[in-house]
Amino acid sequence: MRSETSVFSHSVGSLVYLAVFSATSCGVGEAVIEFTDDQPDTVAAFDAGVALDAGVGRDASVAFDAGPAFDAGTPVDAGSPFDAGAGPERDAGAELDAGVVADAGADAGNTSSSFDAGAPDAGPVARQVVVCLTGAVDQSSPSNAGFTQLCDQLGASVTLVRSCRGSACASSFATFPATSAGATVTDATFAALDLNQDQRVNAADGPTTLTILGFSWGGVNAGDLAERLSSDGRIAHAQLRMRLVILDAYQPFVSGVSPAANVDEAWSFRHTVTPSSDCSSGAPLGPYRGVRLRCAAGRACFDHDFSAAPNTTFGALPGRFVGHCEVPQAAAPFVTQLVRTGSVTAPPPLVAVTP
Ligand SMILES: [Ca+2]
């Protein structure tokens, strides 16, 4: 029997992970956590610092060469119209009034991702608000490093809803092990939208685009946050464009994410084929692969698959090497471009979206 002391001192956060999986599969109150000598791999797998560590079982120099990946595409420039100092009154001009056209990347085999978002050609430019929901276990987990970097970068140029405890703030919210977004992130997001603090989100707050961005565990909960805001009677959705972006969204026993009724556009960037060195291969119920978007015909839903372009390089990474932990890094240029312009250029191929 492995010493409980060593297990607990080594993997407290991971034990929570195991508990929630057990609770989900067995029913709350019936979860049993037991480590024995014939389960050494299980113990190791639940140590988030091991199981989802980019440095384990892969060529870290390739997989996490984050520089080129985050330099690719169109990074948000502090001097751009998205200057962090600019409020809703800023004049972003035509750059932000781009409509929403997903540019099908010919080299990635993407042929059908254009749509008319109905964005006006004139009038005030929407304020950009972004809220990030990180994966399990929390912001300190190595597996979330790429996502944290993406949200940090976005926070330099848009209104980012931050997760704060006292004066310490993070660029993303940790919702694990809950299977819903919860009140904290919902309330913080509403507060960011309610510019004049009258407990309503409407014309008085100005046109706004909210991007709800989630990775892995947080990707599924991002869908829940969209649901909560979609049905919030205090929000006039005519003035609020809601964009849901999920990055390899995953929770056990969840087969897809269905964007709520008031989600105007939904995007997914994920992988469907597990690389041999995937960070989640040894994790419970792993390897993790992002669940699909579930959308009725006619909705603006775009489900992009890095695995479908195995030889196309995304940042520094060929599609075939994009595993669960690499999705945020590989998707970062597209997410950044999406927030900045409302469109993406040469994204990974589309997966057909069905209900
Ligand atoms: Ca208001």
Residues whose N, C-alpha, C, O or C-beta is under 5 A from the ligand:
A	BS01	CA	D194 L195 N196 Q197 D198 Q199 R200 V201 N202 D205
